[in-house]
Amino acid sequence: MKAEKIRNQTDVELHNQERELNDQLFRLKFQLNMGQTESLKKIRGLRKDIARVKTILRERQSAAGAGKGSK
C-alpha cells in the first residue's frame, strides 16, 4: 500500500484500516504457528502497512497539536 493512498483517507478510515490490518496479521501469525502457512512476505508487508498507517496518524496528531499550541 502506498503512503499517498493512505494520506488521502480520513482519520476514521485510517483507524478502521489499522484495526483490519492488525486482525489480518493476527490470523496470519496464528496460521504460521499452526503450520498452515509459510507466508512470511505477507506478514512483513502487513507490519509495514500498519507502521505506515500509524506514522501518518501520528503525523496528523502532532500537526494538530502544533497548530493549537501556536495560537
Secondary structure as a PSIPRED ss2 file (coil, helix, strand):
# PSIPRED VFORMAT (PSIPRED V4.0)

   1 M C   1.000  0.000  0.000
   2 K C   1.000  0.000  0.000
   3 A H   0.000  1.000  0.000
   4 E H   0.000  1.000  0.000
   5 K H   0.000  1.000  0.000
   6 I H   0.000  1.000  0.000
   7 R H   0.000  1.000  0.000
   8 N C   1.000  0.000  0.000
   9 Q C   1.000  0.000  0.000
  10 T C   1.000  0.000  0.000
  11 D H   0.000  1.000  0.000
  12 V H   0.000  1.000  0.000
  13 E H   0.000  1.000  0.000
  14 L H   0.000  1.000  0.000
  15 H H   0.000  1.000  0.000
  16 N H   0.000  1.000  0.000
  17 Q H   0.000  1.000  0.000
  18 E H   0.000  1.000  0.000
  19 R H   0.000  1.000  0.000
  20 E H   0.000  1.000  0.000
  21 L H   0.000  1.000  0.000
  22 N H   0.000  1.000  0.000
  23 D H   0.000  1.000  0.000
  24 Q H   0.000  1.000  0.000
  25 L H   0.000  1.000  0.000
  26 F H   0.000  1.000  0.000
  27 R H   0.000  1.000  0.000
  28 L H   0.000  1.000  0.000
  29 K H   0.000  1.000  0.000
  30 F H   0.000  1.000  0.000
  31 Q H   0.000  1.000  0.000
  32 L H   0.000  1.000  0.000
  33 N H   0.000  1.000  0.000
  34 M H   0.000  1.000  0.000
  35 G C   1.000  0.000  0.000
  36 Q C   1.000  0.000  0.000
  37 T C   1.000  0.000  0.000
  38 E C   1.000  0.000  0.000
  39 S C   1.000  0.000  0.000
  40 L H   0.000  1.000  0.000
  41 K H   0.000  1.000  0.000
  42 K H   0.000  1.000  0.000
  43 I H   0.000  1.000  0.000
  44 R H   0.000  1.000  0.000
  45 G H   0.000  1.000  0.000
  46 L H   0.000  1.000  0.000
  47 R H   0.000  1.000  0.000
  48 K H   0.000  1.000  0.000
  49 D H   0.000  1.000  0.000
  50 I H   0.000  1.000  0.000
  51 A H   0.000  1.000  0.000
  52 R H   0.000  1.000  0.000
  53 V H   0.000  1.000  0.000
  54 K H   0.000  1.000  0.000
  55 T H   0.000  1.000  0.000
  56 I H   0.000  1.000  0.000
  57 L H   0.000  1.000  0.000
  58 R H   0.000  1.000  0.000
  59 E H   0.000  1.000  0.000
  60 R H   0.000  1.000  0.000
  61 Q H   0.000  1.000  0.000
  62 S H   0.000  1.000  0.000
  63 A H   0.000  1.000  0.000
  64 A H   0.000  1.000  0.000
  65 G H   0.000  1.000  0.000
  66 A H   0.000  1.000  0.000
  67 G H   0.000  1.000  0.000
  68 K H   0.000  1.000  0.000
  69 G H   0.000  1.000  0.000
  70 S C   1.000  0.000  0.000
  71 K C   1.000  0.000  0.000
